[in-house]
């Protein structure tokens, strides 16, 4: 539930009648003020990196330093550049179908909309007039329910993404509730994970090359069930339980169909009920203290139907390369104020070029920067 102030700001962000520069100028002071409420470990600070990106979702760096940002309901893709010491936000693509997933490799920008993955060649040099896209892959359902995507590049340059269940809980239609891996050169895709309700966050473990991903669990089993998950793919083609089993140990009251939870791959970590874990990254930089190396940072978007909201934060998970959980802790707290008032909703995390951490926020249409200094 938005406060009246937050609702006014959100309306301002989306209004087509207000020039972009005027929106940025009006919103930035309030966003900076909101960031004073965010609590971080000692030595860390948070600042406003960019604003004026309605419904900002996944982020990806271009080879020449352009930051590309997808969106959800705004249907846009943005580019953030630096000119004369100032950051400039430019809308480079419009009218796409939930272009939430973004990846960049070898000069090409990949954009995942609901039912197709597009490639824009030479994107960084054509921000003022993007080229016509090439369709990389379109063997995808058209349902918008859990149809938005997140793109992860593996070491071989293949794209990994989820194909969500078109429901809260149901018997999965063929080709849904999956994790797929796509060779963008050939257009050939293969299923590497099954029984996954909805994943819109993942990364490759720099230690092992394995794919790890967040998963949003079902709704309407109460405030405290089931927990959202962090998973790892060790064996390709394995099943993670949906719709039969939730959080690794709880059969669904209607859809378990005699299946037992022991048949499925258990999660690495239970992140809590309805926290909505989205973007995640392994930390490989050198700015944060040494103990943060290979930590997983997860953006928790926050609940929408829990009586007292949960999530709205960034958590840090420490786990071994073989998937053994060692520690989970809250890293950034305060995007949720009180029981049901968001001042921001983290969506994605991305390492900055100097090792700081960027955070996208689709609620405020902004990107933040978390840095460390001794």
C-alpha positions as a Python dict, from the first residue, in 0.01 Angstrom:
ca = {
    (1, 'X'): (0, 0, 0),
    (2, 'X'): (146, 336, -102),
    (3, 'X'): (132, 642, 120),
    (4, 'X'): (-26, 950, -39),
    (5, 'X'): (319, 1104, -82),
    (6, 'X'): (456, 791, -247),
    (7, 'X'): (152, 766, -472),
    (8, 'X'): (201, 1123, -586),
    (9, 'X'): (564, 1056, -669),
    (10, 'X'): (477, 739, -859),
    (11, 'X'): (216, 929, -1061),
    (12, 'X'): (476, 1193, -1140),
    (13, 'X'): (725, 931, -1258),
    (14, 'X'): (478, 783, -1505),
    (15, 'X'): (313, 1101, -1629),
    (16, 'X'): (381, 1155, -2001),
    (17, 'X'): (288, 1523, -1960),
    (18, 'X'): (589, 1604, -1742),
    (19, 'X'): (926, 1639, -1923),
    (20, 'X'): (1185, 1384, -1813),
    (21, 'X'): (1429, 1644, -1679),
    (22, 'X'): (1153, 1807, -1474),
    (23, 'X'): (1053, 1469, -1331),
    (24, 'X'): (1412, 1395, -1232),
    (25, 'X'): (1455, 1733, -1068),
    (26, 'X'): (1132, 1695, -871),
    (27, 'X'): (1191, 1338, -760),
    (28, 'X'): (1560, 1337, -674),
    (29, 'X'): (1537, 1531, -342),
    (30, 'X'): (1270, 1296, -208),
    (31, 'X'): (1465, 988, -319),
    (32, 'X'): (1777, 1120, -147),
    (33, 'X'): (1574, 1185, 167),
    (34, 'X'): (1430, 831, 153),
    (35, 'X'): (1779, 683, 138),
    (36, 'X'): (1856, 826, 482),
    (37, 'X'): (1619, 558, 618),
    (38, 'X'): (1818, 267, 471),
    (39, 'X'): (2025, 77, 724),
    (40, 'X'): (2353, -84, 615),
    (41, 'X'): (2647, -254, 789),
    (42, 'X'): (2918, -22, 928),
    (43, 'X'): (3134, 137, 660),
    (44, 'X'): (2869, 115, 387),
    (45, 'X'): (2672, 406, 241),
    (46, 'X'): (2394, 438, -14),
    (47, 'X'): (2339, 718, -265),
    (48, 'X'): (2119, 800, -561),
    (49, 'X'): (2288, 690, -884),
    (50, 'X'): (2013, 777, -1135),
    (51, 'X'): (1642, 855, -1140),
    (52, 'X'): (1374, 887, -1405),
    (53, 'X'): (1364, 519, -1504),
    (54, 'X'): (998, 417, -1462),
    (55, 'X'): (952, 53, -1356),
    (56, 'X'): (1331, -14, -1375),
    (57, 'X'): (1418, -385, -1363),
    (58, 'X'): (1730, -578, -1473),
    (59, 'X'): (2058, -396, -1539),
    (60, 'X'): (2356, -484, -1760),
    (61, 'X'): (2679, -308, -1853),
    (62, 'X'): (2778, -249, -2213),
    (63, 'X'): (3138, -293, -2322),
    (64, 'X'): (3192, 86, -2342),
    (65, 'X'): (3039, 173, -2005),
    (66, 'X'): (2674, 228, -2094),
    (67, 'X'): (2437, 95, -1830),
    (68, 'X'): (2132, -67, -1990),
    (69, 'X'): (1815, -108, -1784),
    (70, 'X'): (1497, -299, -1867),
    (71, 'X'): (1151, -222, -1736),
    (72, 'X'): (821, -393, -1671),
    (73, 'X'): (491, -211, -1729),
    (74, 'X'): (668, 91, -1879),
    (75, 'X'): (755, -124, -2182),
    (76, 'X'): (1085, 61, -2222),
    (77, 'X'): (1458, 1, -2219),
    (78, 'X'): (1685, 274, -2085),
    (79, 'X'): (2050, 368, -2126),
    (80, 'X'): (2240, 553, -1854),
    (81, 'X'): (2549, 739, -1974),
    (82, 'X'): (2785, 996, -1824),
    (83, 'X'): (2833, 1331, -1996),
    (84, 'X'): (3041, 1615, -1848),
    (85, 'X'): (3032, 1452, -1508),
    (86, 'X'): (2653, 1406, -1508),
    (87, 'X'): (2449, 1090, -1561),
    (88, 'X'): (2197, 1105, -1841),
    (89, 'X'): (1901, 868, -1871),
    (90, 'X'): (1777, 804, -2222),
    (91, 'X'): (1481, 589, -2329),
    (92, 'X'): (1621, 391, -2623),
    (93, 'X'): (1337, 142, -2683),
    (94, 'X'): (961, 176, -2634),
    (95, 'X'): (636, -21, -2662),
    (96, 'X'): (784, -364, -2585),
    (97, 'X'): (597, -635, -2396),
    (98, 'X'): (747, -630, -2045),
    (99, 'X'): (1113, -603, -2153),
    (100, 'X'): (1245, -686, -1807),
    (101, 'X'): (1544, -904, -1902),
    (102, 'X'): (1867, -742, -2023),
    (103, 'X'): (2207, -886, -2118),
    (104, 'X'): (2503, -758, -2319),
    (105, 'X'): (2777, -947, -2500),
    (106, 'X'): (3012, -881, -2794),
    (107, 'X'): (2858, -546, -2878),
    (108, 'X'): (2500, -674, -2881),
    (109, 'X'): (2218, -589, -2642),
    (110, 'X'): (1979, -876, -2566),
    (111, 'X'): (1628, -789, -2449),
    (112, 'X'): (1381, -1047, -2315),
    (113, 'X'): (1018, -952, -2359),
    (114, 'X'): (737, -1192, -2269),
    (115, 'X'): (731, -1415, -2577),
    (116, 'X'): (1059, -1342, -2755),
    (117, 'X'): (1424, -1257, -2704),
    (118, 'X'): (1562, -980, -2925),
    (119, 'X'): (1916, -876, -3019),
    (120, 'X'): (2024, -522, -3104),
    (121, 'X'): (2366, -517, -3267),
    (122, 'X'): (2601, -225, -3207),
    (123, 'X'): (2367, -87, -2941),
    (124, 'X'): (2615, 134, -2756),
    (125, 'X'): (2695, 333, -3067),
    (126, 'X'): (2330, 376, -3169),
    (127, 'X'): (2153, 503, -2859),
    (128, 'X'): (1985, 785, -3053),
    (129, 'X'): (1848, 547, -3314),
    (130, 'X'): (1849, 182, -3221),
    (131, 'X'): (1876, -69, -3505),
    (132, 'X'): (1591, -301, -3595),
    (133, 'X'): (1607, -606, -3369),
    (134, 'X'): (1684, -958, -3472),
    (135, 'X'): (1464, -1225, -3316),
    (136, 'X'): (1695, -1464, -3135),
    (137, 'X'): (1425, -1689, -2990),
    (138, 'X'): (1045, -1689, -2987),
    (139, 'X'): (941, -2041, -2880),
    (140, 'X'): (784, -1895, -2566),
    (141, 'X'): (433, -1869, -2418),
    (142, 'X'): (252, -1538, -2467),
    (143, 'X'): (97, -1532, -2118),
    (144, 'X'): (199, -1224, -1919),
    (145, 'X'): (131, -1407, -1591),
    (146, 'X'): (488, -1480, -1475),
    (147, 'X'): (592, -1417, -1834),
    (148, 'X'): (854, -1152, -1760),
    (149, 'X'): (1213, -1273, -1767),
    (150, 'X'): (1568, -1225, -1638),
    (151, 'X'): (1869, -1303, -1855),
    (152, 'X'): (2193, -1458, -1732),
    (153, 'X'): (2495, -1519, -1952),
    (154, 'X'): (2700, -1830, -1874),
    (155, 'X'): (3071, -1872, -1942),
    (156, 'X'): (3005, -1992, -2296),
    (157, 'X'): (2786, -1693, -2382),
    (158, 'X'): (2459, -1884, -2362),
    (159, 'X'): (2150, -1715, -2220),
    (160, 'X'): (1973, -1870, -1920),
    (161, 'X'): (1619, -1765, -1826),
    (162, 'X'): (1301, -1891, -1665),
    (163, 'X'): (967, -1965, -1827),
    (164, 'X'): (724, -1905, -1544),
    (165, 'X'): (408, -2090, -1448),
    (166, 'X'): (103, -1906, -1593),
    (167, 'X'): (-78, -1927, -1260),
    (168, 'X'): (-44, -1900, -887),
    (169, 'X'): (-73, -2280, -849),
    (170, 'X'): (-180, -2525, -1119),
    (171, 'X'): (-82, -2833, -1315),
    (172, 'X'): (189, -2692, -1538),
    (173, 'X'): (109, -2657, -1907),
    (174, 'X'): (380, -2805, -2128),
    (175, 'X'): (682, -2581, -2166),
    (176, 'X'): (623, -2375, -1850),
    (177, 'X'): (771, -2382, -1500),
    (178, 'X'): (1116, -2432, -1654),
    (179, 'X'): (1466, -2292, -1667),
    (180, 'X'): (1602, -2287, -2022),
    (181, 'X'): (1947, -2231, -2170),
    (182, 'X'): (1972, -2077, -2516),
    (183, 'X'): (2256, -2065, -2765),
    (184, 'X'): (2194, -1721, -2921),
    (185, 'X'): (2402, -1812, -3225),
    (186, 'X'): (2192, -2109, -3328),
    (187, 'X'): (1861, -2031, -3157),
    (188, 'X'): (1864, -2377, -2999),
    (189, 'X'): (1734, -2400, -2642),
    (190, 'X'): (1733, -2680, -2386),
    (191, 'X'): (1559, -2722, -2051),
    (192, 'X'): (1804, -2740, -1762),
    (193, 'X'): (1557, -2716, -1471),
    (194, 'X'): (1192, -2811, -1414),
    (195, 'X'): (930, -2758, -1148),
    (196, 'X'): (1020, -2390, -1103),
    (197, 'X'): (723, -2163, -1038),
    (198, 'X'): (875, -1826, -1121),
    (199, 'X'): (1239, -1721, -1135),
    (200, 'X'): (1346, -1371, -1232),
    (201, 'X'): (1695, -1366, -1087),
    (202, 'X'): (2005, -1576, -1139),
    (203, 'X'): (2382, -1576, -1172),
    (204, 'X'): (2676, -1802, -1253),
    (205, 'X'): (2890, -1904, -956),
    (206, 'X'): (3243, -1776, -1034),
    (207, 'X'): (3388, -2071, -839),
    (208, 'X'): (3211, -2355, -1017),
    (209, 'X'): (3027, -2224, -1324),
    (210, 'X'): (2697, -2355, -1184),
    (211, 'X'): (2377, -2157, -1226),
    (212, 'X'): (2203, -2033, -911),
    (213, 'X'): (1857, -1874, -912),
    (214, 'X'): (1590, -1724, -690),
    (215, 'X'): (1235, -1859, -693),
    (216, 'X'): (906, -1701, -588),
    (217, 'X'): (677, -1949, -409),
    (218, 'X'): (299, -1971, -438),
    (219, 'X'): (46, -1744, -267),
    (220, 'X'): (-264, -1806, -55),
    (221, 'X'): (-128, -2062, 190),
    (222, 'X'): (-122, -1800, 466),
    (223, 'X'): (111, -1526, 582),
    (224, 'X'): (391, -1761, 680),
    (225, 'X'): (387, -2031, 413),
    (226, 'X'): (559, -2119, 194),
    (227, 'X'): (907, -1966, 191),
    (228, 'X'): (1065, -1828, -125),
    (229, 'X'): (1387, -2003, -227),
    (230, 'X'): (1744, -1983, -346),
    (231, 'X'): (1831, -2279, -569),
    (232, 'X'): (2133, -2418, -750),
    (233, 'X'): (2144, -2637, -1061),
    (234, 'X'): (2390, -2916, -1000),
    (235, 'X'): (2233, -3177, -1227),
    (236, 'X'): (2076, -3047, -1548),
    (237, 'X'): (1712, -3140, -1596),
    (238, 'X'): (1645, -3181, -1224),
    (239, 'X'): (1303, -3098, -1081),
    (240, 'X'): (1257, -2837, -804),
    (241, 'X'): (909, -2942, -696),
    (242, 'X'): (643, -2703, -824),
    (243, 'X'): (345, -2756, -803),
    (244, 'X'): (383, -3069, -589),
    (245, 'X'): (611, -2953, -309),
    (246, 'X'): (695, -2613, -160),
    (247, 'X'): (1009, -2495, 23),
    (248, 'X'): (1155, -2844, -3),
    (249, 'X'): (945, -2999, 273),
    (250, 'X'): (576, -2906, 235),
    (251, 'X'): (343, -3097, -4),
    (252, 'X'): (85, -2878, -172),
    (253, 'X'): (-257, -2939, -8),
    (254, 'X'): (-428, -2983, -348),
    (255, 'X'): (-165, -3052, -613),
    (256, 'X'): (80, -3287, -441),
    (257, 'X'): (-95, -3580, -615),
    (258, 'X'): (79, -3839, -402),
    (259, 'X'): (425, -3704, -479),
    (260, 'X'): (672, -3670, -192),
    (261, 'X'): (911, -3380, -135),
    (262, 'X'): (1202, -3623, -126),
    (263, 'X'): (1167, -3667, -504),
    (264, 'X'): (1276, -3311, -574),
    (265, 'X'): (1586, -3094, -539),
    (266, 'X'): (1578, -2907, -207),
    (267, 'X'): (1661, -2536, -193),
    (268, 'X'): (2000, -2407, -85),
    (269, 'X'): (1826, -2152, 137),
    (270, 'X'): (1476, -2059, 248),
    (271, 'X'): (1451, -1680, 219),
    (272, 'X'): (1123, -1627, 400),
    (273, 'X'): (753, -1622, 303),
    (274, 'X'): (642, -1374, 36),
    (275, 'X'): (967, -1174, 32),
    (276, 'X'): (973, -1196, -352),
    (277, 'X'): (1344, -1251, -425),
    (278, 'X'): (1433, -1120, -769),
    (279, 'X'): (1775, -1018, -907),
    (280, 'X'): (2087, -1172, -754),
    (281, 'X'): (2461, -1156, -813),
    (282, 'X'): (2776, -1314, -676),
    (283, 'X'): (3010, -1043, -550),
    (284, 'X'): (3348, -1059, -724),
    (285, 'X'): (3476, -705, -664),
    (286, 'X'): (3753, -573, -442),
    (287, 'X'): (3588, -265, -286),
    (288, 'X'): (3394, -451, -15),
    (289, 'X'): (3580, -622, 271),
    (290, 'X'): (3750, -952, 187),
    (291, 'X'): (3481, -1156, 363),
    (292, 'X'): (3226, -1042, 104),
    (293, 'X'): (3402, -1221, -182),
    (294, 'X'): (3164, -1470, -350),
    (295, 'X'): (2872, -1362, -131),
    (296, 'X'): (2535, -1364, -305),
    (297, 'X'): (2339, -1039, -292),
    (298, 'X'): (1965, -1082, -349),
    (299, 'X'): (1713, -803, -409),
    (300, 'X'): (1388, -881, -229),
    (301, 'X'): (1105, -690, -394),
    (302, 'X'): (868, -747, -104),
    (303, 'X'): (526, -900, -55),
    (304, 'X'): (200, -771, -194),
    (305, 'X'): (-69, -971, -13),
    (306, 'X'): (76, -1055, 328),
    (307, 'X'): (-111, -887, 614),
    (308, 'X'): (221, -747, 736),
    (309, 'X'): (454, -705, 442),
    (310, 'X'): (790, -880, 430),
    (311, 'X'): (1096, -830, 213),
    (312, 'X'): (1171, -488, 68),
    (313, 'X'): (1543, -532, 141),
    (314, 'X'): (1871, -674, 15),
    (315, 'X'): (2002, -990, 176),
    (316, 'X'): (2346, -1148, 167),
    (317, 'X'): (2385, -1524, 144),
    (318, 'X'): (2710, -1709, 202),
    (319, 'X'): (2721, -2063, 65),
    (320, 'X'): (2984, -2309, -49),
    (321, 'X'): (3038, -2383, -417),
    (322, 'X'): (2863, -2719, -376),
    (323, 'X'): (2546, -2555, -242),
    (324, 'X'): (2586, -2578, 136),
    (325, 'X'): (2434, -2279, 314),
    (326, 'X'): (2668, -2113, 562),
    (327, 'X'): (2497, -1786, 650),
    (328, 'X'): (2213, -1556, 551),
    (329, 'X'): (2182, -1199, 676),
    (330, 'X'): (2008, -872, 595),
    (331, 'X'): (2242, -633, 417),
    (332, 'X'): (2018, -332, 335),
    (333, 'X'): (1702, -271, 535),
    (334, 'X'): (1444, 7, 526),
    (335, 'X'): (1278, 9, 185),
    (336, 'X'): (975, -117, 379),
    (337, 'X'): (867, 126, 651),
    (338, 'X'): (622, -3, 908),
    (339, 'X'): (377, -278, 828),
    (340, 'X'): (277, -195, 470),
    (341, 'X'): (451, 121, 346),
    (342, 'X'): (718, 91, 75),
    (343, 'X'): (952, 379, 0),
    (344, 'X'): (1131, 158, -253),
    (345, 'X'): (1125, -195, -390),
    (346, 'X'): (1462, -346, -488),
    (347, 'X'): (1457, -544, -812),
    (348, 'X'): (1810, -611, -933),
    (349, 'X'): (2170, -579, -818),
    (350, 'X'): (2476, -528, -1036),
    (351, 'X'): (2838, -466, -954),
    (352, 'X'): (2963, -121, -1050),
    (353, 'X'): (3294, -87, -1231),
    (354, 'X'): (3475, 6, -908),
    (355, 'X'): (3323, -276, -702),
    (356, 'X'): (3032, -85, -551),
    (357, 'X'): (2682, -235, -581),
    (358, 'X'): (2407, -85, -794),
    (359, 'X'): (2043, -151, -702),
    (360, 'X'): (1744, -92, -929),
    (361, 'X'): (1409, 8, -779),
    (362, 'X'): (1098, -21, -997),
    (363, 'X'): (876, 147, -738),
    (364, 'X'): (1073, 473, -737),
    (365, 'X'): (1206, 441, -1091),
    (366, 'X'): (1561, 479, -966),
    (367, 'X'): (1903, 319, -930),
    (368, 'X'): (2102, 342, -608),
    (369, 'X'): (2472, 286, -537),
    (370, 'X'): (2600, 113, -225),
    (371, 'X'): (2969, 175, -158),
    (372, 'X'): (3218, 86, 115),
    (373, 'X'): (3493, 295, 264),
    (374, 'X'): (3719, 212, 556),
}
